[in-house]
Amino acid sequence: MALKLSRKKKLVILLAIPIVAIIAIVILLANTPTHRFNNYHVDEEADVSDKDIDILWVKSSDYGDYVLLEMKVAGKIRNTYRYDISVVAKDMKNEHEEGFIYRCTYFNGNVEQYNFFGRVVNEDALQILFPKSYFDEGFYMIGLEGCTRGDFCREGMERHNDILKLLPIF
């Protein structure tokens, strides 16, 4: 024996099903982890006597299969100086622990640790392409750090950030 529903009840059921499905999808997506690729930190100018190690800013951005890491100094990027840009990542399984550091050191025209592509732009800015494939499974970028010999370092300041959620509404 078939259940007979009025036209109004059928309409309510037909409308309720997609609404419930959308709510379920939103709840599932809300806790999906994602990378924090876009970071930007400014440092005070002239806080170091040597302009070539005086960081003005350090930033990162999504660049296809890469994270573009950038640092600008008040003077010029010198091959004989060390410039560190570090990607901070956190493991989903150990969110309460301090972040893991992927340190990229530019020295003598090369990125030392990983053989990543690095270049100097307009003599005062450094760009490094960090392949997203270097993130271990379950690790997500949570921040960015920059340092030069003698300048204010952002080291340690981002290591306790939380992993960004796709829909941070819950």
C-alpha positions, 0 to 999 in steps of 0.5 A: 500500500502506497503512502499518499501525501498531499501535494503540499507535503511532497513540495516540502519534502522536495525542498527539505532534501537539498537544504539538508544536503547543503547543510551537511556539505557545509558542516563537512567542509568547515573542518577541511584543512587548507594551506595558509599560502598568503602571508605578508609581514612588514619590518621597520625600515632602518632598524639595522645599520647595514641596508643590505640586511635590513628587511622591509617585508617578507611575503608568500603567495599561491603561485600554481604548483609553487608557493612564491616566497619573497623578501625585500631589503632596504639596500641590495641583495648580496651574494655574500650575505645569507637571506633566510625565508622559512615556510612554517607548516603543521602536522594535522596529527599533532596540531598542538605542537610547534610548526615544522620549518622548511628553511630556504637560505639564499647564499652565493646565488643559490637556495642552499637546502633544496636547490629551489629556483631563487632569483634577485629582482631589481637588486633589492628583492629575493624570490624563491619558488617553493614547490607545494610537493615538498609538503609532507602528507598531512602538513599544512602551511601555517606561516612564514618567517624571514631573517637576515644576518643581523636584522629583526627575525620573524623566527618563532613568531608563526610556529604556534598558528592554527591550521586554517580551515576551508570554511572557518565558521565553526 
